[in-house]
Amino acid sequence: MKIIILGAGQVGGNLAASLVAENNDITIVDLNSERLALLQDRFDLRTVRGHAAHPSVLQQAGAEDADMLVAVTQSDETNLVACRIASSLFNVPTRIARIRSADFLGLDAGYLAEHFGVNDVISPEQEVTDTLRRLIEHPEALQVLDFADGKVRLVAVRAYHGGPLVGHELQDIKRHMPNLECRIPAIYRRDRGIVPKGITVIEPGDEVFFLARKADISSVLRELRNLERPVRKVMIAGGGNIGRRLAAQIEHNYDVKIIDHNKATSNLLAEQLHQSLVLQGDATDEDLLEQENIAAMDVFCALTNDDEDNIMSALLAKRMGAKRVIALINRSAYVDLVQGGEIDVAISPAQATVGPLLSKIRRGDMVAVHSLRRGAAEVLEVAVHGDSKTSRVVGRRIEDIGLPEGATIAAIIRNGDAIIAHHDTLIETEDHLILFALNKRIIPKVEKLFQVGFGFF
């Protein structure tokens, strides 16, 4: 697929890296020649220096025969204008725009399509905000993903000494909790992926991915580790787009304090937020954190635009007694360094955005794609079409499909109901399958498996 990416920042660069690895023809456009040179040195792609919304630049990037344009610059206006030009002048079939402003995000999808030529909208800030909200709901988790409009959740959790199932076989879940439907599609042990079987023994330190109905998540978590007390108090460092959105989403359910060093931003937050306590100050100020009783905080979220400040404030909050700390980290190299130590969870905005974009690009009907473990693995929601003659999966039991090694079907969404998948579960047309891919290298085989052909046999 020939894809033009506008913007070589963190989001554009991470997207380019993912798409190049899948043998797409990528051209990336940016005004910053240093960013472009860095990407060209690292990846097999083409670069064009210029303004992303200028017709001559888009033409130079190959818009006349491009399959897709993804506008992810820092400017909403540039992204929207670029999509309009790509649609009206070059007839690019698919146009995706990154939008940050709540004003633009509030516009109807039909309006954006008609007046700006935008097929789909992505919002890294909203993706990260939703991720943070789910992690606050389940403070024991490393990652929480929703499927089927929230009916089913995939949760990653670290198994610790003392959990009822640690040191036992997976099949003991069914014996111990006969009324609980749950599937564990993958375990990562010492950074190596394992497709678990019933006799697989959970070890302390394992990163366990399990999928269950939303209502059953807490019960499964209780089996893997000792549950922490429910979150009541949350402190947020940084009142930018993400910090403000998160506070607005959770302030009705939690006691929220939000800190920002900028006086004008703090005043604006105080006007916009109704139940949160807004503080002006530096989140790396030990005296301020002690004065605001950081030791009583159940979750501390470091969400400023500065990676170093986020790391330092999160480490300080943890040392001073915060139960759980989450840091927003833009530089992907930092994420692997800090997560799992004193910082409980490190979130990469660029990585959180790649999944929604991949769902538009993948072959087959991909309803949702989520990147796991910094892009090493994926979980997909795939819609199944066709019949037994035109599809490789319809009318077959899961054990007869011939999934590539490392792929697991964990659940099926059928007529709005969630079914936890077993080896003998029969797949029907229009099912939505929740599929775990232990390694991204098997994705092309998965895509091929779910494509519908005319007269397959």
HUVEN-V575965 format. One record per residue. N is the residue number from 1. PSI is psi as a letter, one per 20 degrees, with the letter a starting at -180 (999 if undefined). D_LAST is the distance of its C-alpha to the last C-alpha in whole Angstrom. Layout:
n = [N,N]
psi = [PSI,PSI]
d_last = [D_LAST,D_LAST]
This chain:
n = [1,2,3,4,5,6,7,8,9,10,11,12,13,14,15,16,17,18,19,20,21,22,23,24,25,26,27,28,29,30,31,32,33,34,35,36,37,38,39,40,41,42,43,44,45,46,47,48,49,50,51,52,53,54,55,56,57,58,59,60,61,62,63,64,65,66,67,68,69,70,71,72,73,74,75,76,77,78,79,80,81,82,83,84,85,86,87,88,89,90,91,92,93,94,95,96,97,98,99,100,101,102,103,104,105,106,107,108,109,110,111,112,113,114,115,116,117,118,119,120,121,122,123,124,125,126,127,128,129,130,131,132,133,134,135,136,137,138,139,140,141,142,143,144,145,146,147,148,149,150,151,152,153,154,155,156,157,158,159,160,161,162,163,164,165,166,167,168,169,170,171,172,173,174,175,176,177,178,179,180,181,182,183,184,185,186,187,188,189,190,191,192,193,194,195,196,197,198,199,200,201,202,203,204,205,206,207,208,209,210,211,212,213,214,215,216,217,218,219,220,221,222,223,224,225,226,227,228,229,230,231,232,233,234,235,236,237,238,239,240,241,242,243,244,245,246,247,248,249,250,251,252,253,254,255,256,257,258,259,260,261,262,263,264,265,266,267,268,269,270,271,272,273,274,275,276,277,278,279,280,281,282,283,284,285,286,287,288,289,290,291,292,293,294,295,296,297,298,299,300,301,302,303,304,305,306,307,308,309,310,311,312,313,314,315,316,317,318,319,320,321,322,323,324,325,326,327,328,329,330,331,332,333,334,335,336,337,338,339,340,341,342,343,344,345,346,347,348,349,350,351,352,353,354,355,356,357,358,359,360,361,362,363,364,365,366,367,368,369,370,371,372,373,374,375,376,377,378,379,380,381,382,383,384,385,386,387,388,389,390,391,392,393,394,395,396,397,398,399,400,401,402,403,404,405,406,407,408,409,410,411,412,413,414,415,416,417,418,419,420,421,422,423,424,425,426,427,428,429,430,431,432,433,434,435,436,437,438,439,440,441,442,443,444,445,446,447,448,449,450,451,452,453,454,455,456,457]
psi = [p,o,p,p,p,o,o,k,b,g,g,g,g,h,g,g,g,g,h,h,i,k,k,q,o,p,p,p,p,q,i,o,h,g,g,g,h,g,h,h,h,h,r,n,r,q,q,p,p,r,p,h,j,p,h,h,g,h,g,h,i,k,h,h,k,q,h,q,p,o,o,k,r,i,p,g,g,g,g,g,g,g,h,g,g,h,g,h,h,i,l,p,g,p,o,p,p,p,p,h,p,h,g,h,h,i,q,q,h,h,g,h,g,g,h,i,k,o,g,q,p,q,n,h,g,h,g,g,g,h,g,g,g,h,h,h,h,n,i,i,q,h,q,p,p,q,q,l,k,i,h,q,q,p,p,p,q,p,p,q,p,i,p,h,i,p,j,r,q,h,i,i,g,h,g,h,m,h,j,p,o,q,p,n,i,q,p,o,o,l,j,p,p,p,o,q,r,h,j,p,p,p,q,p,i,q,o,p,p,q,p,r,q,g,i,i,g,h,g,g,h,h,h,h,r,p,p,r,q,q,p,h,p,p,p,p,o,o,k,b,g,g,g,g,g,g,g,h,h,i,i,i,i,q,o,p,p,p,p,q,i,p,g,g,g,g,g,g,g,h,h,h,q,h,i,q,o,p,p,p,a,p,i,j,o,h,g,g,g,g,h,j,l,h,h,i,p,h,p,p,o,o,k,r,j,o,g,g,g,g,g,g,h,g,g,g,g,g,h,j,i,p,g,p,p,p,p,p,o,h,o,h,h,h,g,h,h,h,p,i,c,h,p,g,p,p,p,o,h,g,h,h,h,g,g,h,g,h,h,h,h,q,q,r,n,o,h,q,p,p,p,q,l,k,i,h,r,q,p,q,o,p,p,p,r,a,a,i,h,i,q,i,h,p,j,q,q,h,i,i,h,l,q,q,p,i,p,p,o,h,r,p,o,o,k,i,q,p,p,p,q,r,h,j,p,p,p,q,q,j,q,p,p,o,p,p,o,h,p,h,h,i,g,h,h,g,g,h,h,j,q,p,q,o,l,g,999]
d_last = [27,31,33,37,38,42,44,45,46,45,42,41,41,39,36,37,37,33,32,33,31,28,28,29,32,35,38,41,44,47,51,52,51,52,49,47,48,47,44,43,45,43,39,37,38,40,43,45,49,50,50,46,47,49,47,48,46,43,43,44,41,38,38,37,34,33,30,32,36,37,41,42,46,49,50,48,49,48,45,45,46,44,41,43,43,40,39,41,42,39,36,34,31,32,35,36,40,42,44,47,50,50,51,48,45,47,46,43,40,40,43,42,39,41,44,43,40,38,35,35,38,39,42,43,46,44,41,44,46,43,43,47,47,44,46,49,48,46,49,48,44,44,41,40,36,36,32,31,35,37,35,34,36,35,38,39,43,45,46,49,52,53,49,49,45,46,47,44,41,38,38,41,40,39,42,44,43,41,41,39,35,35,32,33,31,33,36,38,41,43,41,38,35,34,31,33,32,35,37,38,41,42,45,48,47,43,41,39,36,36,34,35,36,39,42,41,41,45,45,42,44,47,46,45,48,52,51,54,56,54,55,58,59,57,59,57,59,58,58,56,52,51,54,55,51,51,55,54,51,53,56,56,55,57,60,59,62,61,63,63,65,66,68,67,63,65,67,63,62,64,64,60,60,62,62,61,64,64,66,67,68,66,63,65,68,69,72,70,67,70,71,68,68,64,65,64,61,57,55,56,54,55,54,56,55,56,54,57,59,56,56,60,60,57,59,63,61,60,63,65,63,60,58,54,54,51,52,50,49,48,48,45,47,50,47,46,50,51,49,49,53,56,53,51,48,48,45,44,44,42,39,39,38,35,33,33,33,30,28,28,27,24,20,18,21,24,26,29,29,32,33,35,38,39,35,34,32,30,29,26,26,22,21,17,16,13,11,9,6,7,9,9,13,13,14,14,18,19,20,16,15,16,18,20,24,26,24,25,24,27,27,25,27,26,28,30,31,30,29,29,26,26,24,23,23,20,18,18,17,20,21,23,23,26,25,27,27,29,29,28,27,24,23,21,18,19,18,15,14,15,13,11,9,9,5,4,0]
